[in-house]
Amino acid sequence: MLPEVRRAVENGVLLDVGHGAGSFAFQTAEKALSQDLPPGTISSDVHQGNVNGPVHDLATTLSKFLHLGLSLEEVLRRATSNPARALAFPFGTGSLKPGGTADIAVFELREEPWEMVDSINEKRRGTLRLRPVATIKAGRIYGNSASPMYG
């Protein structure tokens, strides 16, 4: 890693993984993680050009980081409270704190074999996968455990 990048991180710059169709490679992520430079935030950069692969959705991007060795807590923090804090969102955003906005994504952590792919078409086999089950936005539920959003 360039010394300038490490200094920037030490001075509070957050590295973001915006997966996208051309912005994420397993090998690059592994090199950064091996040098103790995990991303500060994880996002998907999902759009019509990558929703059918390699990105698919945020849950798939988060699952790739479970495969790379981050804990479930680390992965979720990088998609919730870290971005909320970095963007100076109102108190409680990105968390389940009293007084916070009740915008909630519900995931199921499945242990199942699956194949994932990065932006340069490198494939990996994994066993842990987050699957979206429901979303609560401003108190309204979209999807639920009886009727999962995805199969």
N, CA, C and O atoms as a GROMACS GRO file, in nm:
protein
  604
    1MET      N    1   0.085  -0.117   0.000
    1MET     CA    2   0.000   0.000   0.000
    1MET      C    3   0.090   0.123   0.000
    1MET      O    4   0.191   0.127   0.070
    2LEU      N    5   0.053   0.220  -0.076
    2LEU     CA    6   0.130   0.344  -0.079
    2LEU      C    7   0.130   0.410   0.058
    2LEU      O    8   0.027   0.413   0.125
    3PRO      N    9   0.246   0.462   0.100
    3PRO     CA   10   0.252   0.529   0.231
    3PRO      C   11   0.150   0.642   0.244
    3PRO      O   12   0.098   0.668   0.352
    4GLU      N   13   0.123   0.710   0.132
    4GLU     CA   14   0.027   0.820   0.136
    4GLU      C   15  -0.114   0.772   0.170
    4GLU      O   16  -0.190   0.841   0.237
    5VAL      N   17  -0.148   0.652   0.123
    5VAL     CA   18  -0.280   0.596   0.153
    5VAL      C   19  -0.288   0.562   0.302
    5VAL      O   20  -0.387   0.594   0.368
    6ARG      N   21  -0.185   0.498   0.353
    6ARG     CA   22  -0.184   0.463   0.497
    6ARG      C   23  -0.192   0.589   0.582
    6ARG      O   24  -0.267   0.592   0.680
    7ARG      N   25  -0.117   0.692   0.546
    7ARG     CA   26  -0.123   0.819   0.622
    7ARG      C   27  -0.263   0.879   0.616
    7ARG      O   28  -0.314   0.927   0.717
    8ALA      N   29  -0.324   0.875   0.500
    8ALA     CA   30  -0.459   0.930   0.486
    8ALA      C   31  -0.557   0.856   0.578
    8ALA      O   32  -0.639   0.919   0.645
    9VAL      N   33  -0.548   0.722   0.583
    9VAL     CA   34  -0.635   0.643   0.669
    9VAL      C   35  -0.606   0.677   0.815
    9VAL      O   36  -0.699   0.692   0.895
   10GLU      N   37  -0.480   0.688   0.851
   10GLU     CA   38  -0.444   0.724   0.989
   10GLU      C   39  -0.496   0.862   1.027
   10GLU      O   40  -0.518   0.890   1.144
   11ASN      N   41  -0.515   0.948   0.927
   11ASN     CA   42  -0.567   1.083   0.951
   11ASN      C   43  -0.719   1.090   0.937
   11ASN      O   44  -0.776   1.200   0.935
   12GLY      N   45  -0.785   0.975   0.928
   12GLY     CA   46  -0.930   0.973   0.930
   12GLY      C   47  -1.001   0.952   0.798
   12GLY      O   48  -1.124   0.950   0.796
   13VAL      N   49  -0.927   0.937   0.687
   13VAL     CA   50  -0.992   0.910   0.559
   13VAL      C   51  -1.045   0.766   0.560
   13VAL      O   52  -0.972   0.673   0.596
   14LEU      N   53  -1.170   0.750   0.521
   14LEU     CA   54  -1.229   0.616   0.513
   14LEU      C   55  -1.217   0.564   0.371
   14LEU      O   56  -1.253   0.633   0.276
   15LEU      N   57  -1.168   0.444   0.357
   15LEU     CA   58  -1.166   0.378   0.227
   15LEU      C   59  -1.302   0.314   0.207
   15LEU      O   60  -1.354   0.250   0.298
   16ASP      N   61  -1.360   0.330   0.090
   16ASP     CA   62  -1.490   0.272   0.060
   16ASP      C   63  -1.476   0.170  -0.052
   16ASP      O   64  -1.404   0.192  -0.149
   17VAL      N   65  -1.546   0.059  -0.036
   17VAL     CA   66  -1.560  -0.036  -0.145
   17VAL      C   67  -1.695  -0.006  -0.208
   17VAL      O   68  -1.799  -0.038  -0.152
   18GLY      N   69  -1.692   0.054  -0.325
   18GLY     CA   70  -1.812   0.072  -0.406
   18GLY      C   71  -1.798  -0.030  -0.518
   18GLY      O   72  -1.746   0.001  -0.624
   19HIS      N   73  -1.845  -0.152  -0.495
   19HIS     CA   74  -1.816  -0.267  -0.580
   19HIS      C   75  -1.826  -0.233  -0.729
   19HIS      O   76  -1.727  -0.246  -0.800
   20GLY      N   77  -1.940  -0.193  -0.778
   20GLY     CA   78  -1.956  -0.158  -0.918
   20GLY      C   79  -1.921  -0.270  -1.014
   20GLY      O   80  -1.887  -0.381  -0.973
   21ALA      N   81  -1.930  -0.239  -1.141
   21ALA     CA   82  -1.900  -0.338  -1.244
   21ALA      C   83  -1.751  -0.347  -1.274
   21ALA      O   84  -1.706  -0.442  -1.337
   22GLY      N   85  -1.672  -0.248  -1.229
   22GLY     CA   86  -1.531  -0.250  -1.259
   22GLY      C   87  -1.443  -0.205  -1.144
   22GLY      O   88  -1.329  -0.164  -1.167
   23SER      N   89  -1.494  -0.211  -1.020
   23SER     CA   90  -1.422  -0.149  -0.909
   23SER      C   91  -1.388  -0.241  -0.794
   23SER      O   92  -1.351  -0.192  -0.687
   24PHE      N   93  -1.399  -0.370  -0.810
   24PHE     CA   94  -1.368  -0.461  -0.699
   24PHE      C   95  -1.301  -0.586  -0.751
   24PHE      O   96  -1.352  -0.654  -0.840
   25ALA      N   97  -1.183  -0.616  -0.694
   25ALA     CA   98  -1.111  -0.739  -0.726
   25ALA      C   99  -1.074  -0.808  -0.595
   25ALA      O  100  -1.024  -0.744  -0.503
   26PHE      N  101  -1.098  -0.939  -0.588
   26PHE     CA  102  -1.064  -1.014  -0.467
   26PHE      C  103  -0.917  -0.995  -0.429
   26PHE      O  104  -0.886  -0.973  -0.312
   27GLN      N  105  -0.828  -1.003  -0.527
   27GLN     CA  106  -0.685  -0.994  -0.498
   27GLN      C  107  -0.647  -0.859  -0.438
   27GLN      O  108  -0.566  -0.853  -0.346
   28THR      N  109  -0.705  -0.752  -0.488
   28THR     CA  110  -0.676  -0.619  -0.433
   28THR      C  111  -0.728  -0.608  -0.290
   28THR      O  112  -0.660  -0.556  -0.202
   29ALA      N  113  -0.850  -0.657  -0.268
   29ALA     CA  114  -0.907  -0.654  -0.133
   29ALA      C  115  -0.821  -0.736  -0.037
   29ALA      O  116  -0.797  -0.694   0.076
   30GLU      N  117  -0.776  -0.852  -0.080
   30GLU     CA  118  -0.692  -0.936   0.005
   30GLU      C  119  -0.560  -0.867   0.039
   30GLU      O  120  -0.513  -0.877   0.152
   31LYS      N  121  -0.501  -0.798  -0.056
   31LYS     CA  122  -0.376  -0.726  -0.030
   31LYS      C  123  -0.398  -0.616   0.074
   31LYS      O  124  -0.318  -0.601   0.166
   32ALA      N  125  -0.506  -0.541   0.060
   32ALA     CA  126  -0.535  -0.434   0.156
   32ALA      C  127  -0.561  -0.493   0.294
   32ALA      O  128  -0.509  -0.442   0.394
   33LEU      N  129  -0.640  -0.598   0.302
   33LEU     CA  130  -0.670  -0.660   0.431
   33LEU      C  131  -0.546  -0.718   0.496
   33LEU      O  132  -0.529  -0.711   0.618
   34SER      N  133  -0.457  -0.776   0.416
   34SER     CA  134  -0.334  -0.834   0.471
   34SER      C  135  -0.241  -0.727   0.527
   34SER      O  136  -0.153  -0.756   0.607
   35GLN      N  137  -0.261  -0.603   0.484
   35GLN     CA  138  -0.181  -0.491   0.534
   35GLN      C  139  -0.258  -0.410   0.638
   35GLN      O  140  -0.224  -0.295   0.667
   36ASP      N  141  -0.361  -0.473   0.696
   36ASP     CA  142  -0.444  -0.412   0.799
   36ASP      C  143  -0.506  -0.281   0.752
   36ASP      O  144  -0.508  -0.182   0.825
   37LEU      N  145  -0.557  -0.281   0.630
   37LEU     CA  146  -0.627  -0.166   0.574
   37LEU      C  147  -0.765  -0.209   0.523
   37LEU      O  148  -0.789  -0.213   0.402
   38PRO      N  149  -0.855  -0.241   0.617
   38PRO     CA  150  -0.989  -0.279   0.574
   38PRO      C  151  -1.065  -0.156   0.524
   38PRO      O  152  -1.029  -0.044   0.558
   39PRO      N  153  -1.169  -0.178   0.446
   39PRO     CA  154  -1.249  -0.062   0.404
   39PRO      C  155  -1.319  -0.001   0.525
   39PRO      O  156  -1.360  -0.073   0.617
   40GLY      N  157  -1.334   0.130   0.524
   40GLY     CA  158  -1.410   0.196   0.630
   40GLY      C  159  -1.558   0.178   0.608
   40GLY      O  160  -1.636   0.168   0.702
   41THR      N  161  -1.597   0.174   0.480
   41THR     CA  162  -1.737   0.154   0.443
   41THR      C  163  -1.744   0.054   0.328
   41THR      O  164  -1.651   0.042   0.248
   42ILE      N  165  -1.857  -0.016   0.320
   42ILE     CA  166  -1.882  -0.109   0.210
   42ILE      C  167  -2.014  -0.071   0.147
   42ILE      O  168  -2.117  -0.067   0.214
   43SER      N  169  -2.011  -0.044   0.019
   43SER     CA  170  -2.133  -0.016  -0.056
   43SER      C  171  -2.132  -0.098  -0.184
   43SER      O  172  -2.032  -0.162  -0.217
   44SER      N  173  -2.244  -0.096  -0.254
   44SER     CA  174  -2.254  -0.184  -0.370
   44SER      C  175  -2.236  -0.113  -0.504
   44SER      O  176  -2.194  -0.175  -0.601
   45ASP      N  177  -2.268   0.015  -0.510
   45ASP     CA  178  -2.271   0.088  -0.638
   45ASP      C  179  -2.355   0.012  -0.739
   45ASP      O  180  -2.320   0.003  -0.856
   46VAL      N  181  -2.466  -0.043  -0.693
   46VAL     CA  182  -2.552  -0.123  -0.780
   46VAL      C  183  -2.630  -0.032  -0.875
   46VAL      O  184  -2.680   0.073  -0.835
   47HIS      N  185  -2.637  -0.073  -1.000
   47HIS     CA  186  -2.714   0.000  -1.102
   47HIS      C  187  -2.752  -0.100  -1.211
   47HIS      O  188  -2.715  -0.217  -1.204
   48GLN      N  189  -2.826  -0.054  -1.310
   48GLN     CA  190  -2.878  -0.146  -1.412
   48GLN      C  191  -2.768  -0.222  -1.487
   48GLN      O  192  -2.795  -0.329  -1.542
   49GLY      N  193  -2.648  -0.169  -1.490
   49GLY     CA  194  -2.540  -0.236  -1.562
   49GLY      C  195  -2.469  -0.345  -1.484
   49GLY      O  196  -2.388  -0.417  -1.541
   50ASN      N  197  -2.498  -0.358  -1.352
   50ASN     CA  198  -2.430  -0.462  -1.274
   50ASN      C  199  -2.522  -0.540  -1.180
   50ASN      O  200  -2.476  -0.627  -1.106
   51VAL      N  201  -2.652  -0.510  -1.184
   51VAL     CA  202  -2.746  -0.578  -1.095
   51VAL      C  203  -2.759  -0.726  -1.129
   51VAL      O  204  -2.794  -0.806  -1.042
   52ASN      N  205  -2.731  -0.764  -1.252
   52ASN     CA  206  -2.732  -0.906  -1.291
   52ASN      C  207  -2.593  -0.968  -1.281
   52ASN      O  208  -2.572  -1.079  -1.329
   53GLY      N  209  -2.501  -0.899  -1.220
   53GLY     CA  210  -2.365  -0.947  -1.198
   53GLY      C  211  -2.265  -0.846  -1.247
   53GLY      O  212  -2.288  -0.781  -1.349
   54PRO      N  213  -2.158  -0.830  -1.178
   54PRO     CA  214  -2.113  -0.910  -1.065
   54PRO      C  215  -2.165  -0.863  -0.929
   54PRO      O  216  -2.144  -0.931  -0.829
   55VAL      N  217  -2.232  -0.747  -0.924
   55VAL     CA  218  -2.271  -0.690  -0.795
   55VAL      C  219  -2.396  -0.757  -0.737
   55VAL      O  220  -2.394  -0.805  -0.624
   56HIS      N  221  -2.502  -0.759  -0.812
   56HIS     CA  222  -2.632  -0.814  -0.772
   56HIS      C  223  -2.702  -0.725  -0.670
   56HIS      O  224  -2.808  -0.669  -0.700
   57ASP      N  225  -2.645  -0.710  -0.551
   57ASP     CA  226  -2.707  -0.630  -0.445
   57ASP      C  227  -2.606  -0.610  -0.332
   57ASP      O  228  -2.497  -0.667  -0.334
   58LEU      N  229  -2.644  -0.530  -0.235
   58LEU     CA  230  -2.554  -0.502  -0.123
   58LEU      C  231  -2.526  -0.628  -0.042
   58LEU      O  232  -2.413  -0.649   0.002
   59ALA      N  233  -2.627  -0.713  -0.022
   59ALA     CA  234  -2.606  -0.836   0.055
   59ALA      C  235  -2.498  -0.923  -0.006
   59ALA      O  236  -2.418  -0.983   0.066
   60THR      N  237  -2.494  -0.931  -0.139
   60THR     CA  238  -2.391  -1.010  -0.206
   60THR      C  239  -2.253  -0.948  -0.184
   60THR      O  240  -2.156  -1.020  -0.158
   61THR      N  241  -2.244  -0.817  -0.194
   61THR     CA  242  -2.115  -0.749  -0.170
   61THR      C  243  -2.070  -0.772  -0.027
   61THR      O  244  -1.952  -0.800  -0.004
   62LEU      N  245  -2.160  -0.761   0.069
   62LEU     CA  246  -2.125  -0.786   0.210
   62LEU      C  247  -2.080  -0.930   0.229
   62LEU      O  248  -1.986  -0.957   0.304
   63SER      N  249  -2.147  -1.023   0.162
   63SER     CA  250  -2.110  -1.165   0.174
   63SER      C  251  -1.970  -1.191   0.121
   63SER      O  252  -1.899  -1.277   0.174
   64LYS      N  253  -1.929  -1.118   0.020
   64LYS     CA  254  -1.793  -1.133  -0.034
   64LYS      C  255  -1.691  -1.097   0.073
   64LYS      O  256  -1.584  -1.157   0.078
   65PHE      N  257  -1.723  -1.000   0.157
   65PHE     CA  258  -1.630  -0.963   0.263
   65PHE      C  259  -1.633  -1.061   0.380
   65PHE      O  260  -1.534  -1.074   0.451
   66LEU      N  261  -1.743  -1.131   0.400
   66LEU     CA  262  -1.743  -1.243   0.495
   66LEU      C  263  -1.645  -1.348   0.445
   66LEU      O  264  -1.567  -1.403   0.523
   67HIS      N  265  -1.650  -1.377   0.316
   67HIS     CA  266  -1.559  -1.474   0.255
   67HIS      C  267  -1.413  -1.429   0.271
   67HIS      O  268  -1.324  -1.513   0.289
   68LEU      N  269  -1.388  -1.299   0.266
   68LEU     CA  270  -1.251  -1.247   0.277
   68LEU      C  271  -1.202  -1.241   0.422
   68LEU      O  272  -1.087  -1.203   0.446
   69GLY      N  273  -1.288  -1.277   0.517
   69GLY     CA  274  -1.242  -1.290   0.655
   69GLY      C  275  -1.293  -1.186   0.753
   69GLY      O  276  -1.262  -1.195   0.871
   70LEU      N  277  -1.370  -1.088   0.709
   70LEU     CA  278  -1.426  -0.994   0.804
   70LEU      C  279  -1.540  -1.063   0.879
   70LEU      O  280  -1.610  -1.147   0.822
   71SER      N  281  -1.558  -1.028   1.004
   71SER     CA  282  -1.667  -1.087   1.083
   71SER      C  283  -1.800  -1.027   1.040
   71SER      O  284  -1.804  -0.922   0.975
   72LEU      N  285  -1.908  -1.092   1.077
   72LEU     CA  286  -2.040  -1.040   1.047
   72LEU      C  287  -2.058  -0.900   1.106
   72LEU      O  288  -2.113  -0.812   1.040
   73GLU      N  289  -2.011  -0.880   1.227
   73GLU     CA  290  -2.023  -0.750   1.292
   73GLU      C  291  -1.944  -0.643   1.216
   73GLU      O  292  -1.993  -0.532   1.198
   74GLU      N  293  -1.823  -0.677   1.172
   74GLU     CA  294  -1.741  -0.582   1.096
   74GLU      C  295  -1.807  -0.545   0.964
   74GLU      O  296  -1.809  -0.429   0.925
   75VAL      N  297  -1.862  -0.645   0.896
   75VAL     CA  298  -1.926  -0.622   0.767
   75VAL      C  299  -2.047  -0.531   0.784
   75VAL      O  300  -2.064  -0.434   0.710
   76LEU      N  301  -2.132  -0.563   0.882
   76LEU     CA  302  -2.253  -0.484   0.902
   76LEU      C  303  -2.222  -0.342   0.946
   76LEU      O  304  -2.288  -0.247   0.902
   77ARG      N  305  -2.123  -0.324   1.031
   77ARG     CA  306  -2.082  -0.189   1.076
   77ARG      C  307  -2.036  -0.106   0.957
   77ARG      O  308  -2.062   0.015   0.952
   78ARG      N  309  -1.968  -0.168   0.862
   78ARG     CA  310  -1.917  -0.094   0.746
   78ARG      C  311  -2.027  -0.058   0.645
   78ARG      O  312  -2.004   0.020   0.553
   79ALA      N  313  -2.146  -0.116   0.663
   79ALA     CA  314  -2.259  -0.083   0.575
   79ALA      C  315  -2.366  -0.001   0.647
   79ALA      O  316  -2.465   0.040   0.585
   80THR      N  317  -2.348   0.022   0.777
   80THR     CA  318  -2.452   0.092   0.854
   80THR      C  319  -2.396   0.212   0.930
   80THR      O  320  -2.401   0.325   0.881
   81SER      N  321  -2.344   0.187   1.047
   81SER     CA  322  -2.302   0.298   1.134
   81SER      C  323  -2.181   0.373   1.081
   81SER      O  324  -2.173   0.495   1.098
   82ASN      N  325  -2.085   0.305   1.018
   82ASN     CA  326  -1.969   0.378   0.964
   82ASN      C  327  -2.010   0.479   0.856
   82ASN      O  328  -1.968   0.595   0.865
   83PRO      N  329  -2.090   0.441   0.756
   83PRO     CA  330  -2.131   0.541   0.657
   83PRO      C  331  -2.217   0.652   0.718
   83PRO      O  332  -2.205   0.769   0.681
   84ALA      N  333  -2.305   0.615   0.812
   84ALA     CA  334  -2.389   0.717   0.875
   84ALA      C  335  -2.303   0.820   0.948
   84ALA      O  336  -2.330   0.940   0.939
   85ARG      N  337  -2.202   0.774   1.017
   85ARG     CA  338  -2.112   0.865   1.089
   85ARG      C  339  -2.029   0.948   0.990
   85ARG      O  340  -2.011   1.068   1.010
   86ALA      N  341  -1.980   0.884   0.886
   86ALA     CA  342  -1.896   0.955   0.788
   86ALA      C  343  -1.974   1.065   0.717
   86ALA      O  344  -1.918   1.170   0.683
   87LEU      N  345  -2.104   1.042   0.695
   87LEU     CA  346  -2.186   1.140   0.625
   87LEU      C  347  -2.260   1.234   0.719
   87LEU      O  348  -2.343   1.313   0.677
   88ALA      N  349  -2.228   1.224   0.849
   88ALA     CA  350  -2.287   1.310   0.952
   88ALA      C  351  -2.440   1.305   0.949
   88ALA      O  352  -2.506   1.408   0.961
   89PHE      N  353  -2.495   1.185   0.932
   89PHE     CA  354  -2.639   1.168   0.937
   89PHE      C  355  -2.688   1.197   1.079
   89PHE      O  356  -2.609   1.193   1.173
   90PRO      N  357  -2.815   1.226   1.095
   90PRO     CA  358  -2.869   1.255   1.229
   90PRO      C  359  -2.843   1.142   1.327
   90PRO      O  360  -2.825   1.026   1.287
   91PHE      N  361  -2.842   1.176   1.456
   91PHE     CA  362  -2.817   1.079   1.562
   91PHE      C  363  -2.903   0.954   1.544
   91PHE      O  364  -3.023   0.963   1.519
   92GLY      N  365  -2.841   0.838   1.556
   92GLY     CA  366  -2.913   0.712   1.552
   92GLY      C  367  -2.920   0.649   1.415
   92GLY      O  368  -2.947   0.529   1.404
   93THR      N  369  -2.897   0.726   1.309
   93THR     CA  370  -2.902   0.668   1.175
   93THR      C  371  -2.790   0.565   1.162
   93THR      O  372  -2.676   0.589   1.204
   94GLY      N  373  -2.823   0.451   1.105
   94GLY     CA  374  -2.724   0.344   1.090
   94GLY      C  375  -2.711   0.257   1.212
   94GLY      O  376  -2.620   0.176   1.223
   95SER      N  377  -2.804   0.274   1.307
   95SER     CA  378  -2.802   0.195   1.429
   95SER      C  379  -2.946   0.170   1.473
   95SER      O  380  -3.041   0.220   1.412
   96LEU      N  381  -2.961   0.094   1.577
   96LEU     CA  382  -3.093   0.069   1.634
   96LEU      C  383  -3.104   0.135   1.770
   96LEU      O  384  -3.145   0.072   1.868
   97LYS      N  385  -3.068   0.261   1.778
   97LYS     CA  386  -3.070   0.335   1.904
   97LYS      C  387  -3.206   0.402   1.924
   97LYS      O  388  -3.269   0.444   1.828
   98PRO      N  389  -3.250   0.413   2.050
   98PRO     CA  390  -3.375   0.485   2.076
   98PRO      C  391  -3.366   0.628   2.020
   98PRO      O  392  -3.265   0.696   2.035
   99GLY      N  393  -3.472   0.670   1.956
   99GLY     CA  394  -3.475   0.803   1.898
   99GLY      C  395  -3.424   0.809   1.756
   99GLY      O  396  -3.438   0.911   1.689
  100GLY      N  397  -3.367   0.700   1.709
  100GLY     CA  398  -3.314   0.695   1.572
  100GLY      C  399  -3.424   0.664   1.472
  100GLY      O  400  -3.533   0.620   1.509
  101THR      N  401  -3.396   0.688   1.346
  101THR     CA  402  -3.489   0.655   1.239
  101THR      C  403  -3.497   0.504   1.224
  101THR      O  404  -3.394   0.437   1.216
  102ALA      N  405  -3.618   0.449   1.220
  102ALA     CA  406  -3.636   0.304   1.213
  102ALA      C  407  -3.633   0.256   1.068
  102ALA      O  408  -3.732   0.206   1.016
  103ASP      N  409  -3.518   0.271   1.004
  103ASP     CA  410  -3.495   0.216   0.872
  103ASP      C  411  -3.408   0.093   0.893
  103ASP      O  412  -3.292   0.104   0.934
  104ILE      N  413  -3.463  -0.023   0.863
  104ILE     CA  414  -3.397  -0.149   0.901
  104ILE      C  415  -3.393  -0.244   0.782
  104ILE      O  416  -3.492  -0.262   0.712
  105ALA      N  417  -3.278  -0.304   0.760
  105ALA     CA  418  -3.266  -0.414   0.664
  105ALA      C  419  -3.250  -0.542   0.744
  105ALA      O  420  -3.164  -0.550   0.833
  106VAL      N  421  -3.331  -0.640   0.714
  106VAL     CA  422  -3.327  -0.768   0.784
  106VAL      C  423  -3.264  -0.870   0.689
  106VAL      O  424  -3.311  -0.889   0.577
  107PHE      N  425  -3.158  -0.934   0.736
  107PHE     CA  426  -3.089  -1.034   0.657
  107PHE      C  427  -3.094  -1.168   0.727
  107PHE      O  428  -3.109  -1.176   0.849
  108GLU      N  429  -3.083  -1.272   0.649
  108GLU     CA  430  -3.065  -1.406   0.702
  108GLU      C  431  -2.924  -1.448   0.662
  108GLU      O  432  -2.885  -1.435   0.546
  109LEU      N  433  -2.847  -1.498   0.758
  109LEU     CA  434  -2.714  -1.550   0.729
  109LEU      C  435  -2.728  -1.699   0.702
  109LEU      O  436  -2.761  -1.776   0.792
  110ARG      N  437  -2.703  -1.738   0.578
  110ARG     CA  438  -2.717  -1.878   0.538
  110ARG      C  439  -2.579  -1.941   0.525
  110ARG      O  440  -2.484  -1.878   0.478
  111GLU      N  441  -2.570  -2.065   0.566
  111GLU     CA  442  -2.450  -2.143   0.541
  111GLU      C  443  -2.484  -2.236   0.426
  111GLU      O  444  -2.550  -2.338   0.444
  112GLU      N  445  -2.436  -2.199   0.308
  112GLU     CA  446  -2.465  -2.275   0.187
  112GLU      C  447  -2.353  -2.249   0.086
  112GLU      O  448  -2.297  -2.140   0.083
  113PRO      N  449  -2.321  -2.346   0.005
  113PRO     CA  450  -2.219  -2.322  -0.097
  113PRO      C  451  -2.274  -2.228  -0.204
  113PRO      O  452  -2.389  -2.239  -0.247
  114TRP      N  453  -2.189  -2.135  -0.247
  114TRP     CA  454  -2.228  -2.044  -0.356
  114TRP      C  455  -2.103  -1.993  -0.424
  114TRP      O  456  -1.994  -1.991  -0.366
  115GLU      N  457  -2.120  -1.952  -0.547
  115GLU     CA  458  -2.009  -1.898  -0.625
  115GLU      C  459  -2.027  -1.747  -0.640
  115GLU      O  460  -2.135  -1.699  -0.676
  116MET      N  461  -1.921  -1.674  -0.610
  116MET     CA  462  -1.922  -1.529  -0.623
  116MET      C  463  -1.820  -1.489  -0.727
  116MET      O  464  -1.727  -1.564  -0.756
  117VAL      N  465  -1.837  -1.371  -0.783
  117VAL     CA  466  -1.745  -1.323  -0.886
  117VAL      C  467  -1.714  -1.177  -0.860
  117VAL      O  468  -1.799  -1.102  -0.812
  118ASP      N  469  -1.592  -1.137  -0.892
  118ASP     CA  470  -1.554  -0.996  -0.875
  118ASP      C  471  -1.565  -0.923  -1.008
  118ASP      O  472  -1.614  -0.979  -1.106
  119SER      N  473  -1.520  -0.800  -1.012
  119SER     CA  474  -1.536  -0.717  -1.131
  119SER      C  475  -1.444  -0.758  -1.246
  119SER      O  476  -1.465  -0.716  -1.360
  120ILE      N  477  -1.342  -0.839  -1.218
  120ILE     CA  478  -1.253  -0.884  -1.326
  120ILE      C  479  -1.280  -1.031  -1.361
  120ILE      O  480  -1.199  -1.098  -1.424
  121ASN      N  481  -1.398  -1.078  -1.317
  121ASN     CA  482  -1.447  -1.211  -1.347
  121ASN      C  483  -1.372  -1.324  -1.276
  121ASN      O  484  -1.377  -1.438  -1.322
  122GLU      N  485  -1.304  -1.293  -1.166
  122GLU     CA  486  -1.244  -1.400  -1.086
  122GLU      C  487  -1.354  -1.457  -0.998
  122GLU      O  488  -1.426  -1.384  -0.930
  123LYS      N  489  -1.364  -1.589  -0.999
  123LYS     CA  490  -1.469  -1.657  -0.924
  123LYS      C  491  -1.411  -1.718  -0.797
  123LYS      O  492  -1.296  -1.763  -0.794
  124ARG      N  493  -1.492  -1.718  -0.693
  124ARG     CA  494  -1.457  -1.779  -0.566
  124ARG      C  495  -1.576  -1.859  -0.516
  124ARG      O  496  -1.691  -1.827  -0.547
  125ARG      N  497  -1.548  -1.962  -0.440
  125ARG     CA  498  -1.654  -2.041  -0.375
  125ARG      C  499  -1.658  -2.001  -0.228
  125ARG      O  500  -1.554  -1.991  -0.162
  126GLY      N  501  -1.777  -1.978  -0.180
  126GLY     CA  502  -1.795  -1.942  -0.040
  126GLY      C  503  -1.900  -2.029   0.024
  126GLY      O  504  -1.967  -2.107  -0.042
  127THR      N  505  -1.914  -2.014   0.157
  127THR     CA  506  -2.014  -2.092   0.229
  127THR      C  507  -2.108  -2.006   0.312
  127THR      O  508  -2.215  -2.054   0.351
  128LEU      N  509  -2.074  -1.881   0.341
  128LEU     CA  510  -2.162  -1.792   0.416
  128LEU      C  511  -2.219  -1.687   0.323
  128LEU      O  512  -2.148  -1.626   0.243
  129ARG      N  513  -2.350  -1.667   0.335
  129ARG     CA  514  -2.414  -1.571   0.245
  129ARG      C  515  -2.528  -1.499   0.316
  129ARG      O  516  -2.617  -1.561   0.374
  130LEU      N  517  -2.524  -1.368   0.310
  130LEU     CA  518  -2.634  -1.288   0.361
  130LEU      C  519  -2.743  -1.280   0.254
  130LEU      O  520  -2.714  -1.256   0.136
  131ARG      N  521  -2.866  -1.300   0.295
  131ARG     CA  522  -2.979  -1.292   0.203
  131ARG      C  523  -3.079  -1.191   0.260
  131ARG      O  524  -3.114  -1.199   0.378
  132PRO      N  525  -3.125  -1.097   0.179
  132PRO     CA  526  -3.225  -1.001   0.227
  132PRO      C  527  -3.358  -1.072   0.254
  132PRO      O  528  -3.403  -1.154   0.175
  133VAL      N  529  -3.419  -1.039   0.368
  133VAL     CA  530  -3.546  -1.097   0.406
  133VAL      C  531  -3.655  -0.991   0.407
  133VAL      O  532  -3.765  -1.014   0.357
  134ALA      N  533  -3.625  -0.875   0.465
  134ALA     CA  534  -3.726  -0.769   0.474
  134ALA      C  535  -3.656  -0.634   0.489
  134ALA      O  536  -3.540  -0.627   0.531
  135THR      N  537  -3.728  -0.531   0.456
  135THR     CA  538  -3.682  -0.394   0.475
  135THR      C  539  -3.793  -0.317   0.544
  135THR      O  540  -3.911  -0.329   0.509
  136ILE      N  541  -3.755  -0.238   0.643
  136ILE     CA  542  -3.849  -0.148   0.709
  136ILE      C  543  -3.802  -0.007   0.681
  136ILE      O  544  -3.690   0.030   0.718
  137LYS      N  545  -3.886   0.071   0.618
  137LYS     CA  546  -3.852   0.209   0.583
  137LYS      C  547  -3.964   0.298   0.636
  137LYS      O  548  -4.079   0.286   0.595
  138ALA      N  549  -3.927   0.387   0.728
  138ALA     CA  550  -4.024   0.478   0.789
  138ALA      C  551  -4.145   0.402   0.843
  138ALA      O  552  -4.259   0.447   0.830
  139GLY      N  553  -4.120   0.287   0.904
  139GLY     CA  554  -4.225   0.208   0.966
  139GLY      C  555  -4.301   0.116   0.874
  139GLY      O  556  -4.385   0.040   0.922
  140ARG      N  557  -4.278   0.119   0.746
  140ARG     CA  558  -4.349   0.032   0.650
  140ARG      C  559  -4.261  -0.088   0.617
  140ARG      O  560  -4.142  -0.073   0.587
  141ILE      N  561  -4.319  -0.207   0.622
  141ILE     CA  562  -4.245  -0.331   0.597
  141ILE      C  563  -4.258  -0.369   0.450
  141ILE      O  564  -4.367  -0.373   0.394
  142TYR      N  565  -4.143  -0.397   0.389
  142TYR     CA  566  -4.136  -0.447   0.251
  142TYR      C  567  -4.073  -0.585   0.258
  142TYR      O  568  -3.957  -0.598   0.298
  143GLY      N  569  -4.149  -0.688   0.219
  143GLY     CA  570  -4.100  -0.825   0.233
  143GLY      C  571  -4.109  -0.866   0.378
  143GLY      O  572  -4.115  -0.780   0.466
  144ASN      N  573  -4.109  -0.994   0.405
  144ASN     CA  574  -4.107  -1.045   0.542
  144ASN      C  575  -4.062  -1.189   0.539
  144ASN      O  576  -4.045  -1.248   0.432
  145SER      N  577  -4.042  -1.247   0.658
  145SER     CA  578  -3.985  -1.382   0.663
  145SER      C  579  -4.080  -1.486   0.604
  145SER      O  580  -4.033  -1.591   0.560
  146ALA      N  581  -4.211  -1.461   0.603
  146ALA     CA  582  -4.303  -1.556   0.542
  146ALA      C  583  -4.302  -1.545   0.390
  146ALA      O  584  -4.339  -1.639   0.319
  147SER      N  585  -4.259  -1.429   0.340
  147SER     CA  586  -4.255  -1.405   0.196
  147SER      C  587  -4.124  -1.337   0.163
  147SER      O  588  -4.123  -1.216   0.140
  148PRO      N  589  -4.012  -1.412   0.160
  148PRO     CA  590  -3.881  -1.350   0.139
  148PRO      C  591  -3.876  -1.269   0.009
  148PRO      O  592  -3.941  -1.302  -0.090
  149MET      N  593  -3.795  -1.164   0.013
  149MET     CA  594  -3.777  -1.079  -0.105
  149MET      C  595  -3.706  -1.156  -0.214
  149MET      O  596  -3.732  -1.134  -0.333
  150TYR      N  597  -3.617  -1.246  -0.176
  150TYR     CA  598  -3.537  -1.322  -0.271
  150TYR      C  599  -3.542  -1.468  -0.230
  150TYR      O  600  -3.560  -1.500  -0.112
  151GLY      N  601  -3.526  -1.556  -0.327
  151GLY     CA  602  -3.531  -1.701  -0.299
  151GLY      C  603  -3.411  -1.753  -0.230
  151GLY      O  604  -3.403  -1.872  -0.201
   0.00000   0.00000   0.00000
